[in-house]
């Protein structure tokens, strides 16, 4: 037997859907002056893409910095480093935050948090 208690006038706590990083894909472009790009895919707890999410990442390697962008209708955003002349080594991108109204970021659900390439 299940017991349900109802409190008059009390609001039940709302549980926001959760979001996480589903994937990262790194590429490089340019010839003498090179920049790296990292395409993030943001999904909800049902692995469905989520649009409108502000994604912030830090990157290290031949150059370092922080960049942000907003996911499109496919849940993807491509973030780029500054250009570096004749870079040596790899760039590494680390997702530092995901933010969208009505969602809670669950970093423990990330399929990938840091990727180098």
C-alpha positions in Angstrom: 0.0 0.0 0.0 1.4 3.4 -1.0 0.8 6.5 1.1 0.6 9.9 -0.4 0.8 12.9 1.8 -0.5 16.2 0.6 0.3 19.5 2.4 -2.1 22.2 1.7 -0.4 25.3 0.2 3.0 23.6 0.0 4.7 23.5 -3.3 6.5 20.3 -4.3 10.2 20.8 -5.3 10.6 20.9 -9.0 13.2 18.7 -10.5 14.9 20.4 -13.5 16.0 18.2 -16.4 19.8 17.6 -16.4 22.3 18.4 -19.2 25.8 17.1 -19.9 28.5 17.0 -22.5 27.7 14.1 -24.9 30.8 14.5 -27.2 33.7 16.6 -28.3 35.3 16.7 -31.7 38.6 18.5 -32.2 39.9 19.8 -35.6 42.6 22.2 -36.8 42.4 24.8 -39.6 44.8 27.2 -41.3 48.2 26.9 -43.0 50.8 29.1 -41.3 48.6 30.5 -38.6 46.6 27.6 -37.1 43.7 27.5 -34.8 41.9 24.5 -33.2 38.1 24.0 -33.0 36.2 21.9 -30.7 32.6 20.9 -31.4 30.6 20.1 -28.3 27.3 18.2 -28.3 25.1 18.9 -25.3 22.4 16.4 -24.4 19.8 16.0 -21.6 19.4 13.0 -19.3 17.6 11.1 -22.2 20.6 11.8 -24.5 18.5 14.2 -26.6 20.3 17.3 -27.9 19.5 20.6 -26.1 19.6 24.0 -27.9 20.3 27.4 -26.3 22.9 26.1 -23.8 25.8 28.4 -23.0 29.0 26.3 -23.1 32.2 27.6 -21.6 35.5 25.9 -22.1 39.1 26.5 -21.2 41.9 25.4 -23.6 45.6 24.9 -23.2 48.4 23.8 -25.6 50.1 26.0 -28.2 47.8 28.8 -26.9 45.6 29.1 -23.9 42.4 30.8 -23.1 38.7 30.5 -22.5 35.8 30.7 -25.0 32.0 30.4 -24.8 29.2 29.8 -27.3 25.6 28.8 -27.5 24.4 25.4 -28.8 22.3 25.4 -32.0 19.0 23.5 -32.6 21.1 20.2 -32.9 22.7 20.7 -29.5 26.0 21.6 -31.0 28.4 24.5 -30.7 31.9 24.9 -32.2 34.4 26.9 -30.2 37.8 28.1 -31.5 41.1 29.0 -30.1 43.1 32.0 -31.1 45.4 31.5 -34.1 49.0 30.5 -33.4 51.9 30.7 -35.9 53.4 27.2 -36.4 52.0 25.6 -33.3 53.7 22.6 -31.6 51.8 20.1 -29.6 48.1 19.5 -29.0 45.3 21.8 -27.8 43.3 20.4 -24.9 39.8 21.6 -24.3 38.0 21.2 -20.9 34.3 22.0 -20.5 34.0 24.2 -17.5 30.3 25.0 -17.4 27.0 24.5 -19.2 24.2 26.9 -18.5 20.6 27.1 -19.7 17.4 28.3 -17.9 15.3 25.3 -16.7 18.2 22.8 -16.7 20.8 21.6 -14.2 24.3 20.8 -15.3 25.4 17.4 -14.2 29.2 17.1 -14.8 29.2 13.6 -13.5 27.1 12.5 -16.5 29.6 13.9 -19.0 30.7 11.3 -21.6 33.9 13.4 -22.0 35.1 16.5 -20.1 38.6 17.1 -21.5 39.7 16.2 -25.0 43.0 16.9 -26.7 43.9 16.9 -30.4 
